[in-house]
């Protein structure tokens, strides 16, 4: 295992159902099965599905076709909508029909939005035992109080790092503050949206021909920033690494990854995953291809 594997193992939660990809359920399921069987499966995390669509997922994942083996193991993260009680019922029904050990499909994570301390406090008791809860929190204003509450109830945090419009992206200062606040509160977090690319730069916002463009955060910037925060860098340096766009500023080998004068060995990289767990992406192949183009991964079997 090299350093990039340590940093990114099981880090890409596949969200092909969501924009800008916006795939149908069958296409997303087929993609996930193919990625899981491919040479870069080490980087693949959970399949992200709205709780309201679990029955649709169940039908697509277990259709019994010769090209899609039924009931292969799945780890799912269910997104809660406005009706939490109904979503919890749908998750419970899915779990009852698909006992994890027997059927190989289980929801072990739920993600819910919470913009206030009271929303976190009211949501947590309604979540069944055995589900890890991620609370999607705003980054403005300062989320310190929200994160303190998440820590008290035993949850985790989720931050939205972009979208399909420039306005959906938080400021670098806000994201840096969020990372430091999570570190102080000892709250693990995941990120979602706008992280298809390895390094920060200006990219197309969607896959449409007439798509506009905007400056996006890089998933490598974000993972390494989180690792360096654990090693004691301040918010100024955190903002700098989040905004770093030069590949020459980074170095990677089997034993370590470096940014400028900061070096993280595999032990430090492994510890950092206790802080940043994963990121949701509607593409799995795009992040992998970018790592290969940077020569941080060797190209293997061509990804479909």
DRENPA-219651 format. One record per residue (C-alpha): chain; x, y negated, z. Coordinates in steps of 0.2 Angstrom, whole numbers. Each point is the difference from the previous one (the first is absolute). Layout:
BEGIN
- chaine,east,north,up
- A,X,Y,Z .
...
//
This chain:
BEGIN
- chaine,east,north,up
- A,0,0,0 .
- A,7,-17,-5 .
- A,-3,-17,8 .
- A,-14,-5,-12 .
- A,-9,16,4 .
- A,1,-3,19 .
- A,-7,-18,-3 .
- A,-14,5,-11 .
- A,-5,18,4 .
- A,-19,2,-1 .
- A,-2,-19,-1 .
- A,-11,-3,-16 .
- A,-18,2,5 .
- A,-9,3,-17 .
- A,-14,-12,-3 .
- A,-4,3,-18 .
- A,-18,-3,3 .
- A,3,-18,3 .
- A,5,-16,-10 .
- A,9,-3,-11 .
- A,0,18,-5 .
- A,-18,3,5 .
- A,-1,18,-6 .
- A,-14,12,1 .
- A,0,13,13 .
- A,4,15,-11 .
- A,15,-9,-8 .
- A,7,-6,17 .
- A,-2,18,7 .
- A,9,7,-15 .
- A,14,-13,1 .
- A,2,4,19 .
- A,1,19,-4 .
- A,13,-3,-13 .
- A,11,-11,11 .
- A,-1,12,14 .
- A,7,14,-12 .
- A,13,-11,-7 .
- A,18,-3,4 .
- A,-3,-16,9 .
- A,-13,7,12 .
- A,11,-4,15 .
- A,-6,-18,-2 .
- A,-18,3,-1 .
- A,-11,-4,15 .
- A,-19,1,3 .
- A,-14,-1,-13 .
- A,-10,-16,4 .
- A,-19,2,-2 .
- A,-15,-11,6 .
- A,-9,10,13 .
- A,-16,-3,-10 .
- A,8,10,-14 .
- A,5,15,9 .
- A,-13,11,-7 .
- A,5,-5,-17 .
- A,18,3,4 .
- A,-5,17,7 .
- A,-8,5,-17 .
- A,14,-6,-10 .
- A,14,8,10 .
- A,-9,17,1 .
- A,-7,2,-17 .
- A,8,17,-2 .
- A,7,-4,-17 .
- A,15,10,-6 .
- A,10,-16,-1 .
- A,-5,-7,17 .
- A,2,14,13 .
- A,-14,-2,13 .
- A,3,-4,18 .
- A,18,-4,-1 .
- A,7,-8,16 .
- A,-5,-19,1 .
- A,3,-13,12 .
- A,-12,-14,-2 .
- A,-2,-18,7 .
- A,-18,-6,0 .
- A,-4,-18,-2 .
- A,-14,-6,11 .
- A,-12,-13,-8 .
- A,-13,-12,9 .
- A,-10,15,7 .
- A,12,8,11 .
- A,-13,12,8 .
- A,-5,7,-17 .
- A,19,2,-5 .
- A,4,9,16 .
- A,-15,12,-3 .
- A,6,3,-18 .
- A,18,4,6 .
- A,-8,12,13 .
- A,-10,9,-13 .
- A,15,1,-11 .
- A,11,7,14 .
- A,-14,13,5 .
- A,-1,6,-18 .
- A,19,1,-2 .
- A,9,5,16 .
- A,18,-5,-3 .
- A,8,16,4 .
- A,-12,11,-11 .
- A,-4,-11,-15 .
- A,16,-11,0 .
- A,-9,-17,-1 .
- A,-1,-11,15 .
- A,-3,-19,3 .
- A,13,-4,14 .
- A,1,-19,-2 .
- A,-14,-13,-1 .
- A,4,-18,-6 .
- A,-12,-14,6 .
- A,0,-19,-1 .
- A,1,-10,16 .
- A,2,-19,1 .
- A,-3,-3,18 .
- A,5,8,17 .
- A,-18,4,3 .
- A,-2,10,-16 .
- A,15,10,4 .
- A,-7,4,18 .
- A,-17,4,-7 .
- A,6,11,-14 .
- A,12,11,9 .
- A,-12,9,11 .
- A,-11,5,-15 .
- A,14,9,-9 .
- A,0,19,3 .
- A,15,8,9 .
- A,13,6,-11 .
- A,0,-14,-13 .
- A,14,-12,0 .
- A,-7,-18,-2 .
- A,8,-13,-11 .
- A,-7,-18,3 .
- A,2,-11,-15 .
- A,4,-17,8 .
- A,1,-18,-7 .
- A,18,-7,0 .
- A,-7,-18,2 .
- A,-1,-6,14 .
- A,14,8,10 .
- A,-6,18,3 .
- A,9,3,17 .
- A,-16,1,10 .
- A,-8,12,-12 .
- A,15,11,0 .
- A,1,0,19 .
- A,-18,7,0 .
- A,4,13,-13 .
- A,15,5,11 .
- A,-12,2,15 .
- A,-13,10,-9 .
- A,13,12,-8 .
- A,-2,-5,-18 .
- A,11,-5,-14 .
- A,0,-16,-11 .
- A,-2,-2,-19 .
- A,5,-16,-10 .
- A,-6,-5,-17 .
- A,15,-6,-10 .
- A,-8,-5,-16 .
- A,-14,3,-13 .
- A,-5,-4,-18 .
- A,0,-19,3 .
- A,15,-11,6 .
- A,-11,-6,14 .
- A,-1,18,7 .
- A,19,0,5 .
- A,5,-6,17 .
- A,14,-12,2 .
- A,17,7,4 .
- A,0,-9,17 .
- A,-16,8,5 .
- A,6,17,-5 .
- A,16,-2,9 .
- A,-9,-5,16 .
- A,-12,15,-2 .
- A,15,12,-1 .
- A,8,-8,16 .
- A,-17,0,9 .
- A,-2,18,-3 .
- A,17,4,6 .
- A,-3,-10,16 .
- A,-16,9,3 .
- A,7,17,-5 .
- A,-14,3,-12 .
- A,4,10,-16 .
- A,-8,-7,-16 .
- A,-3,4,-18 .
- A,-1,-12,-15 .
- A,-12,-1,-15 .
- A,-2,-8,-16 .
- A,12,-9,-11 .
- A,15,12,3 .
- A,2,9,-16 .
- A,18,-7,-2 .
- A,16,4,9 .
- A,6,-18,1 .
- A,-8,-17,1 .
- A,-2,-9,-17 .
- A,-14,-7,-11 .
- A,-10,14,-8 .
- A,-17,2,-9 .
- A,-14,1,13 .
- A,-11,13,-9 .
- A,2,12,-15 .
- A,-11,-10,-11 .
- A,7,-7,-16 .
- A,-5,-18,6 .
- A,6,2,17 .
- A,8,-15,9 .
- A,16,2,10 .
- A,6,-4,18 .
- A,14,3,12 .
- A,-2,16,9 .
- A,9,8,15 .
- A,11,15,-3 .
- A,-3,16,10 .
- A,18,2,3 .
- A,1,-18,6 .
- A,-14,4,12 .
- A,7,17,7 .
- A,18,-7,2 .
- A,-7,-16,8 .
- A,-9,11,13 .
- A,15,10,3 .
- A,11,-15,2 .
- A,-12,-8,12 .
- A,2,16,11 .
- A,18,-3,0 .
- A,-2,-18,6 .
- A,0,-12,-15 .
- A,-10,-16,3 .
- A,-15,-7,-10 .
- A,11,-11,-11 .
- A,10,15,-6 .
- A,-16,10,-2 .
- A,-7,-13,-11 .
- A,16,0,-10 .
- A,-1,19,-3 .
- A,-18,-1,-5 .
- A,4,-12,-13 .
- A,16,8,-6 .
- A,-2,4,-19 .
- A,18,4,-5 .
- A,3,19,-2 .
- A,19,-4,3 .
- A,-5,-5,18 .
- A,-4,18,4 .
- A,11,15,1 .
- A,-5,18,2 .
- A,9,16,2 .
- A,-3,17,9 .
- A,4,-7,17 .
- A,-7,-17,1 .
- A,-9,-15,-8 .
- A,7,-17,1 .
- A,-7,-18,-3 .
- A,14,-13,-1 .
- A,10,3,16 .
- A,-13,10,9 .
- A,3,19,-1 .
- A,-13,13,5 .
- A,5,18,2 .
- A,-12,14,-2 .
- A,-3,1,19 .
- A,-5,-18,0 .
- A,-11,2,-16 .
- A,-8,15,8 .
- A,-5,-9,16 .
- A,-7,-14,-11 .
- A,-13,11,-6 .
- A,-7,0,18 .
- A,-4,-18,-4 .
- A,-6,-1,-18 .
- A,-9,16,-4 .
- A,-5,-1,-18 .
- A,-7,-11,-14 .
- A,-15,2,-11 .
- A,2,-1,-19 .
- A,-12,3,-14 .
- A,15,7,-9 .
- A,13,13,5 .
- A,10,1,-16 .
- A,4,-19,0 .
- A,9,-1,16 .
- A,9,16,-4 .
- A,5,-6,-17 .
- A,7,-16,7 .
- A,11,9,13 .
- A,7,10,-15 .
- A,3,-16,-10 .
- A,10,-7,14 .
- A,10,17,1 .
- A,-6,3,17 .
- A,-8,16,-6 .
- A,6,11,-14 .
- A,-14,2,-14 .
- A,-6,18,1 .
- A,-16,7,-8 .
- A,-9,-13,-10 .
- A,-14,-7,10 .
- A,-17,0,-9 .
//
